[in-house]
Amino acid sequence: MTNLCEIIALSRIKGLSLFKKREILESNDTGALKNAIKDFKGFKEIEKELKRLDDMNIEVLTINDKEYPVLLKNIPDAPVVIYKKGRIPEETKYISIVGSRKATYAGINISEKIAQTLSSIGITVVSGLARGIDAAAHRGALNEKGKTVAVLGSGIDICYPSENYYLYERIGREGAIISEYGLGEKPYPFRFPERNRIIAGMSMGIVVVEASAKSGSLITARLGLEYGREVMAIPGSIFNEEYRGANRLIKDGARLIEGLEDIIANCFPELSGFSVYSENKVDMDEEESYIYNLIGNDKTHIDEIIDKSKRQAKEVMAIITRLEMKEAIRQFPGGYYIKR
C-alpha cells in the first residue's frame, strides 16, 4: 500500500511532469511509484516535516483523498499533494476573485462587497492573499460566513506579504489556507503563476476586479479559460492603468459584469432565486443622509465633503463618525471616504 511519505517524495521528484506523477498515482501501480522515487534521498526530511505539520495542525491531502477539492482534481496539471490548514468546504460552490495589488479604493470596496455578498449565500471565495484585491476578497468573505480559501505561492507556514499576517491567521481559523509547497519554501516569483492554476482550478469561475496590462491575475484568467471556467471582469475607466488588463479581457471575450446577478447566473444558476442585492438599510437621520449622499462610490476626500456641505468641519466630522459606526461608509488612508 502506498504511504504518504512516498507520495510526497513523488511530488518532489525533479524532471517528472505533473501529468506523469498523477498517472503513476492513479494507476495504483506501486512498482511504477517505487521506480520513480528509487533515487530520492529526502525521506528523513519528509518524516521530520510530517511531525512538524502534525504539531501545526496542518494536513497533507493527496490527489486520491476524498477531501481533495473536486474541481481542482479535474484539471490536468493538478498538484498531487496539497498542504491544508483549516477546513475546505465540501461543496463545489467556489468563485475566485483576483486583481491588482495596487488596487484603487473603489476596487477594494467592490472586491469586498462582491465577496461578502457571495459568501452570504453559501459561495466560497478563493484568492491568493496578495495585497490589494485578493486581501479585500478574503476580508469580505470573512465578514459573512467565513467561507474563503487562500492559496499561497510559498510554504504553508510562510505568510506573504507579511502585512497580511493577521488575515492569514484568521483565514487559518475560519476558512482554509492551502499550498502545494512544503514547509519553509520561499515565495519565489516563479511560484505565483504556479499558484494561479490552483486558484483557477478550484473555482467555477474567475472574477477579475482590477488588473493592469501585466497583472498576474491575467494568468489566472487565461488558465481559467483553458480549464473551461467562466472568466468575468468588471470594467473600469479607459484612463486608469489599473483597469487596462480587465478591459482587455472583456474585449477578448470575458463576460462583462454589471452586477452580482451576472456572477450568479453565469456560475451558479441554481442560486438565481436568491436576492443578492440589498439597498442600504442603514437607519439615517436627515443630517446623516445629506452627508452620506455627498460621498461617492469612489474615494471622496473629507475636505471635498466639508466644502460641498457648506457646514462647519466639526459638525461634518461628527456626522461622518456616526456614519462609520453605522457601517454606511468606510475610511481610507489620507482622509478619503467611500460608500460601503
Number of C-alpha atoms within 10 A of each C-alpha: 6 12 7 16 16 19 20 21 19 24 22 18 15 8 6 12 12 17 13 12 21 20 15 19 19 11 10 13 13 14 9 15 20 16 10 18 17 12 9 15 10 12 13 10 10 18 13 10 14 19 12 13 20 11 9 11 12 20 16 21 21 20 21 14 11 10 13 19 20 17 18 21 18 13 17 12 18 20 24 23 25 21 20 24 24 18 19 18 18 11 11 15 19 28 29 28 32 34 35 27 20 16 22 18 21 18 25 23 22 22 29 25 20 23 29 26 21 25 24 19 14 17 24 27 29 29 27 28 28 24 18 20 31 27 24 29 31 32 22 27 29 23 16 16 19 23 28 31 32 27 25 28 28 24 19 25 22 17 21 20 12 12 11 15 14 11 19 23 15 18 25 20 14 16 25 23 28 29 23 26 23 21 18 11 15 17 17 9 10 9 16 19 17 17 22 25 24 28 31 35 30 27 27 21 27 32 26 30 30 35 31 22 16 12 19 18 31 24 17 29 29 17 21 25 16 13 20 13 20 20 27 24 29 22 22 18 10 10 8 11 14 25 27 20 26 31 23 17 24 17 11 9 11 21 19 20 18 11 12 16 18 16 25 19 13 17 20 17 12 9 15 15 10 10 11 16 10 7 5 9 7 11 11 14 8 9 11 18 14 13 18 19 10 15 20 16 15 16 19 19 18 19 13 12 23 18 13 12 14 9 11 10 15 10 11 21 15 11 18 22 15 15 21 15 11 13 12 19 19 18 19 12 7 8 11 18 23 21 22 17
